[in-house]
Amino acid sequence: MIAHLGHFPVVLGLVLHAAATTTPLPLNMTAISSRGGYSVLECWQLASVPVDARSAANYALGNTTAATWSQIQPRTTVGEAWAPAVQLSIILNGLIRITSPAPGAGGAADTKVGYIMPGTTKSSVLIAADLKSISTLAGHYTEFPSDEPTILVQIPFVGNKVPEHVVLYEGACV
């Protein structure tokens, strides 16, 4: 994984196998977005086409600002929350449990739960785009249930610009 920060594109590099095809691999990741005033979990396929370099498929995701390294103490419950900015979040250690919409959110019956943890792109990378200005009825609910500290790198996109994408389905990517 390669991240160029500070008004430069964020690039995620995925090692290609020797038997890889020439067909570009899609980049799918979980996103917290907003629909109808509620924060929702969705699986997005980003429009970025990979460029082969340094023995990896490199995906440009967009312009970013300075990254933040965050450490959250074990078994922390934040409760209802919203993204402070449209941002890419990469989990390096620990576990995040995200419920959307937040429990008790105005009778919204379609609750989804996602777990973000180190591992694959689908499990450890998240785009948070549910700003409070658009998720006006309810945000997402966040817990850090691990027995270890959760370590995150959060990389906001310039101007809160969401990367081009297609919604594959509701819920976290599996």
N, C-alpha and C positions, 0 to 999 in steps of 0.2 A: 504494500500500500504506500503510495507516494502522495504527499500533500504539499503543494506549493501554496504558500499563504501570503497575505498582505496584498490585496488587489490583483492577485494572479489566479488563474484557474486552479481549482482543486482537481487533482488527477488521481484516480484510484487505479492501481496497477494490479492485474490478476495474472499469475504465472500461467502460461500456456503449456499444455502437454505436448510432447513430441508428435503425437498423432492428431493434433488439433486440426480442425477443418479451416478453410479460408472464409467460411461464413462468420460474420461478426457475432459474438456472443452478446445477447441482450443483458443489460444491467438492470436487475430488479431489486428494489429495496422497499422496506416498510416506510410508510409516511403517516404522520398525524396531520390531517388536513381539516377542512371545515365544510360542512354541508348543512344548509338550512339553519345556520346559527349554532350548530353542535359540532364539537370536535369529533372526528371519525378516524379510525384506523383503516388504511388502504394499502394494497400492494401496488406499487408503481413500477412501470417499465420506463426507464429514462430514454430519451431520444438520442443521447450521446452515442456516436459511433466510435468504436475503439480504434486507436492507432497503435500498430505494433512497434514497440521500441524497448530496448533494454530487456529483451526476453519476456515481455509482458504485454498484455492488452491494456492500453492506457485510455481512460475515459475522461474527457474534460467535462466538468459539471457546471461551471460558471464562475464568475468573479466572486471572490470572498474577501472578507475583512480579517482582522487579527483573530487567531484562535485562542480559546480559553481551555486550560487544563482544569478539570473539576474533580474533587474527591468528596464523595458522599459517604457518611458514616453507615456502618451496617444497620440493617433493619430500620431504615428511616422511611416514614410515610409523609409525603409532601401533601397529599390530598389533591383537591382540584387545582389544576394548573393550565397554563397556556404557554406557548413558545414565546420567549422574549423577542425573538426575531426569526425570520425564516433562516433555518440553519441545518447544517449537516452535523449529526452527532455520531461519534464513533466510540463504542464502549471497548475498553481495554481490559477491564477486570470487573467482576461482580455480576449483578443482575438488575434489570429494570423490569417491572411489571406495569404495563400501561392498560388502563381500562377506558374505553370510550363508548358512549359518552360517560361522564362522571356518574357514579352511583347517585340515584335520586334526581337525575337531571330531567325535570319537568315531565316525567312519565315516559321518557324515551325508552322504548322497549327493546331496541336493537343494539344491545351491548356487545362489544367485541373486546377480547383480551389479547394482548401481545406481550411476548417476553423478548427482551433485547439482551443478548449476552455475547461474550467473545466467541468467535468461531468463523462462520462464513459471512460473506457480504450480506446475505439475507438475514442472518441472525444478529450481526453486530453493528450494522450501519442503519441509521434512521434519519429521515428528513422530517424536521418539525416545522410545520407551516400553519399551525392553528393559532394565529394571533388573536388576542382578546378582542380586537376591533372587528373580527369577522366571526369568531365563535362567541357570539354575544349571549346565547342562551345557556351554554355549558361548555366548560373545557374538558380536558382529559384528566384522569385520576392517576397519580404516579406514586409508586412504591419502589423501594430499594430493599427487597427482602433477604439479600445475601448475608451470610455470616462474615463476609469480608467487605472492606470498603469498595465502593463502586467507583471506578476511574473512567472519566469521559473526556474526550476532546470535542469541543463544540466550536464549529466554524460557521459564522453567519455569512449569508450571501449579501453582496452589495445591493442596497436599495430594496431589501426583502424580496428579491426576484426569485420566484420558484423555477427550478430547472424544468425544461420542456419534458413532458411525460405523458403516458397513457395510463389510466387506472385499469389494472387487470382484474381486480376484485376487491370486495370489502374484507377487512381484516388484515392482520399481519401476513407478510409473505411466508410461505411454507415451502 
